[in-house]
Amino acid sequence: MRYRKLGNTGLTVSEIGFGTIPILSGNVPVLPEYCSPSPDEAAEIMLHAYRMGCNLYDTAIPEEYGDAEYKLGLFAQRVGRQNIIISDKARFSDGNDIFREVLRSAETLGTKPDIYSVHQVDEKNQDEVFSRYGALDALCDLKKAGMIRFTGIATHYYSVALRAARDSRVDVIQTSGNILERGIMDRISENGLFSGKGLILNKVYAAGCLLRVFQPAELIGGILHWSFSSALIGIGTKEQADAAMQKEFAPAACSFDDVIARLSEAFSPVRCTRCQQCRCANGYEVHILLRQYNYYHLGKSEWALRKLRMNIREVAEHCRRCTDRRCMKECPQNLRIPELIAMIDEFAR
């Protein structure tokens, strides 16, 4: 296992971190599959990863990750709290709410988390999160009180990550990226404003989708050139831990064209990197629709189709009438987005 600095926090974290979604039990509406081990089994799986050098373990509150937070706390007691770094998070924008959740997380874990992030910050709730008395302010107060060591923002949006990079209150940024959906990380790597922030990367396997076409070594090796601190891999079994952590992966050249060529052996993928530069005049998130189409063909058919049917007809109708077409003008891949939206609309019917 190799290690990297977590920004300016003073912490050193394992290059591969342990994502705890797969070890949860219960009925939690998360995208990836989960393995539902018992608390003792889950602790043994985390211990197995620890013995291979993993020291960063990421979780979230029960409403999002079921009993994973409790299981992580049990493991922390067994391995020695001082030997691991715990990253926790909750999806609340209001300061009072996040304050309450940090206290509850500490109780569930049986220890204080090292990093606590506001989870799923997006372009709609970010103003409240970053505002005075918002969730980020509350995390700063909790840091001063010694309840957490570092503050974080977790987001799937480049614009939010950039706002966090500019904010001195934020210690750690957690965002997503993989060899297909590389747009956010490519933009981060080109922007010096992110220097000094701890950067935790998730969705390396694209919620397990890319494992249908690529091996773990290809998916991990293909992202190592980015300047993140730790890449989280969802682990639910010892075998999954072995696949992600048993050896040091060398950075592997994996161009976007190479990825598309491999996927094209199974279906006709949309060439979207989720860079999020396709700004829609009507406010629709085009990149999400394109992702859901790709995810459908990568095994998440029921989930993706349900999501698409929520608003694809509305989007397609507005897209058909739109004369602005700024989405096409800003797309680095030169995608003919109106045609793709029409195709997806027809597909989802």
N, C-alpha and C positions, 0 to 999 in steps of 0.2 A: 504494500500500500504506500502510495506517495501522499504527501501532505502539502497544503497550501495555506497561506495567510488569509484570515478572514478580514480583509480590509484593514482598517486601522484599529480594530478591536483589541489587538494583542493576542488573540486566539489563533491557534494553528489547528486546522481541521483536515480530516481525511478527504482525499480527492473524491472518493465515493462515499456518500452518506446513505443512511438507512431511512427509507420512507415507510411509514407504518400503516398506510391504508390496507395493504393485504393481510395484516395480522388482526384486523378488527373482527369482531363478531357482532351480529345483530343485523337489523334491516336498515341499512344506511344507503340513501340514493346517491352513491358515488359511481363514477364512470368505470374505474378498473374493477376487475374481479378481486375477490378477497378470499382468504383461505380459512378463516375462522378457527385458528388454533386455540387451545385452552390457555389460560394465563401462564401456566407452567411451561407449556410447549412454546408459547410466544417468547418467553424469557430465554429459553434455550436457543431459539433461532437468533435472537439478538445477541446472545453470548457467542454464538458461532461466528457471527459477523465481527464482533469485537475481537475475537482471537485472530482474525485475519487483518486487523488493524483499523477497523471502522471506529471512529469516536464521535461522529455527529449523528444524532437521531432526531428525526422530525415528526411531529404529531400535530393534533388539533383537538378541539373540544369534542365532547361526546356527540353533539348534534351533527357533527361533520365526519368524525372518525370513530364513532361507536366507542368501544371500550379500549381503543388503542392507547389512549392517554394513561389509563390505569395500568395496562400491561407494561408500558414503558417505565412507569414508576416502580413497578415490581422488579423489573430488570435492573433499574438504577440502584436499588437497594442491594441486589445480589452482587453486582459487579463493582460497586463502590462509586458513590456519586461523583467523587472528584476525578474519576477516570473517563467520564463522558461529557459531551456537550449536548444539551437538550434545547431544541428549537420547537416552540409551541405557537399556536395562533388561534384567533377567533374572528368571526365575520361580523363585526359590529363597527359602526361609524361614530357613534356617540361616545364621548369620554366616560360617562358614568357606566355605560354598558360594558365597555372594554375593561374598566377598572374592576368591576364585579367579576368578569370572566377570568382575569389573571388570578384573583384570589381563589376562585373555584378551581382553576387549573392546578395551582400549587397544592391545594387540598387533595385533588384527585391523584396527582403525581406523587404526593408525599414529599415533595421537595420544590424548591424554587427553580423555574425554568431559566436558562441562561439567556436565550433570545426569545422575545415575544413579538409576534407580528400581527398587524391588522390584515386579515385574510380577505382575498378576493376584492381588493380595491379596484374599482373600474372608473370609467369616465363620468359615470352618473353620481357616484357617491364620494368621489375624491375630495370635493370641496369641503364636505362635512368632516371627513377624516383629517384633513390638513388644517382645518380651521382652529381658532382659539377655542379651547375646551372640547375639541374633537378627540377622536381616539388616539391620535399621535401625541397630543398634549398629555393625555392621561398616562400613556406609556412612559413619557419623559418623567412625570411625577413619580411613577412606580420605580423607575430606574434610580431616581434620586433617593427614594426611600429604601432601596436595597432589595426590592421584591423581584426585580429582574436585573440582568446585567446589561442587556443591550436591546435597543428598539428595532423593529423591522416593519417593512411594508411588503406584502405579498400580492403580486398582480400579474395578470396575463396581458397587460397593455403597456406598450412602449412609452406612451405619453405619460402614464402614471409613474413608471419606473424613472423616467427623466425628471419628473417633478420631485421624486424622492431623492434622486442623485443631487439635486440642487438644494435640498433641505438639510441643514446641519443637524437637525434633530434625529435624522435617520441614520442608524449604524449599519443595517443589513437590508439588502433588497433580495427578495425571492421572486424569480420569474421563470418562464418556461422556454424550452428550446430543444430541438433535436435535429437530426440530419435532414429531415423534410421541412419542418416548421422552424427554419433557422433565421427568419427575418428579424426578430427582436434582438437576438444575440449578435447578429452581424452588425446591427445598428449600435448596440451598446459597445461592441469592441472598437468601433470607429470613433467613439465619443469620450474624450478625456475627462468629462465631468463625472464619470463613474469611478474614476481612480480614487482609492481610499475607502470606498464602500465595500463591505463584505457582500459577495454575490453568490447566492445559493440557486442552483439550477434544478428545475423539476421537469417532468414530462419528457425525459430522455428517451423513453420507450413509446411516447405518445399514448399513454394510458394502456400500454400493452399492444396497441394496434400494429406497430412496426415489427413486432416479434413474429408476425406471420410471414414476413418476407426477409428480415435481416436477423443475424445472430447477435446476441448481446455484445460480443467483442467488436462487431462492426458498428453498433449503435454507440457504444462508449468511446471507442477509438476515434470515431468520426466527430466527436465534440470536444476532444481534449485540447485542441488548439485555442479554444476560447479562454479568456482570462477570468473564469469563474473561480470561486473558492472551493465549493463542493457541489458535486452533482448527485442529487437524490435519486435512488433507484428503489422502486417499490418492492419490498421483500416479504414473502409470505411463507417460504420454506428454506431449509438449509441449502437445497439444490439451487434455488434462485440466488441465494447469497454467494454460493460458490461461483456461479456464472458471472456475477458482477464484481466479485472481490478477490477471487482466489489468485489472480495473477495481475501484474502491472501491465496495462494495455499501452501499446505505443500509439501515438497520434497517427491516424490513418487519413490519407487524402481521400476525401469522398465529396466530389463535386455534386452540385444540385442536379446536373444533367445525368450523372451516374445514378443518383437516387431515383429520378424519374424513369430512367431506363429499366431499372430493376422492378419498380412498381408496375410498369407498363406490361410486364410479362403476365401480370394477374388481372389488370383492368386498365382503363384509360384515365389516369389521374389528372386532376387539375393542377397546373404548375404554379401553385400558390405557396409562397414561403411564410405567409402570415406576417409580413413586414408592417402591415397596417397603414400603409400609405395610400390606400384606396379610399379616400374620404368621399362619402356619399352625400350629395346635396340634400337628401331627405333624412339623413342620420342613420341609415341602416348599416349594420356591420357586415359588409360583404365578405370579409375574410372568414367569419364564422360559418356562413352558409357554404363556402367553398370547402372549409375543413370538414363539415358534417357530411358532405358528399364523399370526400375521400375516406372518412372514417366508416361510412356505410360499407364501402367495398373492402375495407380492411377488417371486417368482422363485427363492427358495432352497429349492425343493421337496424335492430329494433330501436335502440337509443337515438341513433342519428336520424332515422326517418321520423320519429316522434318529434324531435327538435325541428326538423325541416318543415314539417307540416304546421308548425305553430304560426309561421308568418311568411312562408315562401310565396304564396299567391299574392299577398299584399305587396311584398317587395317586387315581385315580377311585374305587377301592374304599374307601380310607380316607375320602375326601371324602363318599361316599354314607353312611357310617356316622357321620360326625362330627356331634355336637350342639353343639359349641362355637361354630362359625361366626364366630370373631373376624375372619377374613379379610374377611367382608362388613361387619362393624361398623366396621372401620378404613379401608375403601376410599373415597377421596374421590369416585370416580366412581360409587359405589353399584352396582357390578357384582354381579350374582347369580352369584358365583363357582362354587358347586357345580353350577349348571346349565351354565355355560361349560365346566367340566372334563368333565362328562358328554358334552357336545357334542363336545369335542375328542377324547375317548376313542373315541367312535363314528366320528368322522372318520378317526382314525389306524388303524383296523382294516383 
